[in-house]
Amino acid sequence: MKRIGSILLLITLILGTALVVAVANTEKGAEEMTMVGGEKGDVWFPHRKHQDNLGDCKTCHDLFPQEAGTIQKMKAEGELKKKQVMNKKCLACHRKMKKAGEPTGPTSCNKCHNKK
C-alpha cells in the first residue's frame, strides 16, 4: 500500500510540474513579433530570445506594460515619446553589450527596420 501511495505522489508531482511549466510558457508572450516602426518600416523582434538572454521581463517592461499593442497605444496617448523604446532601451542595451564585447543584436536603426 505504501508503494502505491508513493507512486501516486510521484505522478502528482510530475503532473504538477508539467502544469507549472505549461503555464509559465503561455505567460511568456509571443515567441516573435513585428512592431510598428513608423516611416523607417516595421521591426521584427525575437521576443523569446530576449526573454531567455535577459531573464528579467522588467528590463524592458519597466517602461511599458506586457500587453499587445501597448507601445503604439502609449505613443498615441503621449505617454511614450517617438523612438523612446528603440533609443532608450533597444539600441542603448545593444550598444552597451557591444562595448563590453558581448554578443548582441543590431546597433543601428536600419538593421532592425524593414521598409517594404
N, C-alpha and C positions, 0 to 999 in steps of 0.2 A: 504494500500500500504506500509506503514511503517513496518507493521508486516511481510510482505513478504520479504522486504529488510533485516530486522533483521534476519529472518530465513535463508536467503541466505548467509548472513555474517557469521552466526554461522556455517553453513555447510562448508563454505570455510575455516574457522579457524580450524574446526575439521579435514578436509581432509588435510590441510596444515601441521598440527601437525603430523598426521599419516605418511605423506610422510617424514618429517624430522626424525621421529623415525625409519622408514624403512631404510632410507639412512644411518643413524648412525649405525644401526645394521649390515649392509653389510660392513661397513668400519672397523668393529672390527676384521676382520680376522676370522680364524678358531676357532671353539669352543675348539677343542682339536687337538693336532698334535703329531707326532712322529719325534724326531730329531735324526740325525745320531750321535751315541755316541762312535764311534771308537771301539777299542778292547774289551771294557767292555760291549758293547751292546747298542742298541738304548735306547732313553729316551722318555717315554710318558710324554707329557706336557699338563696340563689342562689350556690352554691359556685364555679362557674366565674367569675362576675362578681367575686367576691372575689379569686380567683387572678389574674385579669387586672389588677385595680386595685392589689393589694398587691405582686404579683410575687415574693414570698418566702413559701413554704409555712410556714416556721418562725415567721412572725408569729403564727400560731395553733397550729401543730403542735409548738411547743416545750413546750406544756402537755399534749398528748395525741398518741399515735401516729396515723398516717394509715391507719386501717382502720375499716371499717363497724362501728358499734355500740360503739366503744371508749369513748365518753363515758359511756354508760349502764353499761357494764361497770366502768369505773373508779369511778363513783359507788357502785355496788353493793359494790365491794371496799374502799371507804373511801379510795381514792387521790385522788379529787376530791370536794370539798365541793359540796353542793347550790348551784346558781346560780353556782358559781365561774367556769365558762366564760362564761356570759352577762354577769355583772357585771364580771369582771376583764379579759375580752377584748373581747367584742362591744360592750357599752354604753360601756366606757371608750374604745375606739377611735372609735366613732361620735361621742361627746361631744367628744373631742379634735379631731376633724375639723370638727365644727360650730363649735366655739370659734375655730378657725383660719379659718373662713369657707369651708371646702371642702365640696363636695357629699358627702353622707353618707347612711347608712341611718337607720332609726328610732332615737330616743334615749329611748324609754320602753318598758317591758315590754309593755304592751297593744298596741303597734303591731306586734309580732312574733308574740306568742302568739295562736293561733286556737282559741278554746274553742268546740267544736261544740255 
